[in-house]
């Protein structure tokens, strides 16, 4: 899988090393292997949550393979109903994520899937939204963890699985 992840220096701004997963998504065998590996981590969950936008590309097929529903966490202003929102810091700015109220039943067991764990801000904001909605986050699964950025520290006590480490 690692051979299919391309480094793009200075994107989206100088000093950031972007991890491009589009070569992995374009290769049927590599994509299938990634989805299968992430789906094995799902266990008994009611839903798989994906974070806009690259998390959607992984979480939706993982949900299908796991026999669970798919729930999107979107950027602000993209959902047509009342939402819960959370602001968070990125390596290169700030953003807001939203979850449609009532999407998950109270106590729903969810796995959060994303492409990269970097500083942990996006995942921490997502976990907070899910718990405010009454869901139970049973795990976090990512394709790639950039360990040097310390993202696990933003998610203390969480079960985090990464298929790859950089």
Buried (B, 14 or more C-beta within 10 A) or exposed (E): BEEBBEEEEEEEEEEBEBBBBEEBBEBEEBBEBBBEBBBEBBEEBBBBBBBBEBBBBBBBBBBBBBEBBBBBBBEEEEBEEEBBBBEBBEBEEEBBBBBBEEBBEEEBBBBBBBBBBBBBBBBBBBBBBBEEBEBBBBBBBBBBBBEEBEBBEBBEEBEBBBBBEB
